[in-house]
Amino acid sequence: MVGCAALGIGIWLLVTDFGARKVTPIVGNQLYEVTTYLLIAGGGAVALLAFCGCCGTIREDKCVLSFYGTTLAIVLIVLGAACGLAFFFRSELAHKIQDRMRDTLSVNYGYDVRTNTENRRITEAWDAMQRQLECCGVVGNVTSFDSWMYFMSKTKWSGVKKGPNRRVPDSCCAPGDLNMCIGEAEFHGPPRFFHGHREDLRKTNPYLYTNGCYDRLIDHLKQYSAIVGTVAAIVPLFLVFGIVISFCLCARVSGYAQEDDV
């Protein structure tokens, strides 16, 4: 059950809307994705080995029990590595992430996505992040040129966007009036009044995410790293118990075999 739980959590962290696969193109670091794969591998191995351990115990087979205990020890090392990587990633994640976000949003987002695989991956990752974390742009609030205004002022996307008055991509929008969110509808506030007065920018657009993504991304990664690290730290406790039991049973079976020989 412990192995199945670790396997399930690992798969969830990998395939969720803004999971490990989407994080990598934005942060430019594969540690989070590698850690998730280690958790999946460790959890899957534990689940499969549980059957092996049961067979060895029922048959009192020394070879099977030895294999079970040795393999559990290897899995223990793998999960220990996953735990270490998770907490290392958590401590290092803030370094250079904001610069990476600016670079990918300026150069790659929404530009030549049909023929450029890297641009398409980055665009999909940004869209998933903005929808999931309910944010828009890099950092700051409604009056910042680095949040929703970043798209019109500093990106290649602004030159290829669809719609004469569009100011932001659809992923910056809450469910509701899409035209009001992207700037196609008349509204004296963000994002339509891109070069307007500060008073216009302070008017609330209920359909536009106006906060940048950096702070929310950091919180998101810390939360997920904590989940991976905690699971990868708890599972080995059960593995140690399984290793001890398997070798004790192995020694017991050897003792019975020696008695039979006598």
Sequence and secondary structure as in RCSB ss.txt:
>XXXX:A:sequence
MVGCAALGIGIWLLVTDFGARKVTPIVGNQLYEVTTYLLIAGGGAVALLAFCGCCGTIREDKCVLSFYGTTLAIV
LIVLGAACGLAFFFRSELAHKIQDRMRDTLSVNYGYDVRTNTENRRITEAWDAMQRQLECCGVVGNVTSFDSWMY
FMSKTKWSGVKKGPNRRVPDSCCAPGDLNMCIGEAEFHGPPRFFHGHREDLRKTNPYLYTNGCYDRLIDHLKQYS
AIVGTVAAIVPLFLVFGIVISFCLCARVSGYAQEDDV
>XXXX:A:secstr
 HHHHHHHHHHHHHHSTT HHHHHHHHT  HHHHHHHHHHHHHHHHHHHHHHHHHHHHHT HHHHHHHHHHHHHH
HHHHHHHHHHHHHHHHHTTTTHHHHHHHIIIIITTSSTTT HHHHHHHHHHHHHHHHHT  SSSS TT TTTTTH
HHHH THHHH SSTT  S GGGB SS HHHHHT S  SSTTT TTS HHHHTS  TTB  S SHHHHHHHHHHHH
HHHHHHHHHHHHHHHHHHHHHHHHHHHHHHHHHHHH 
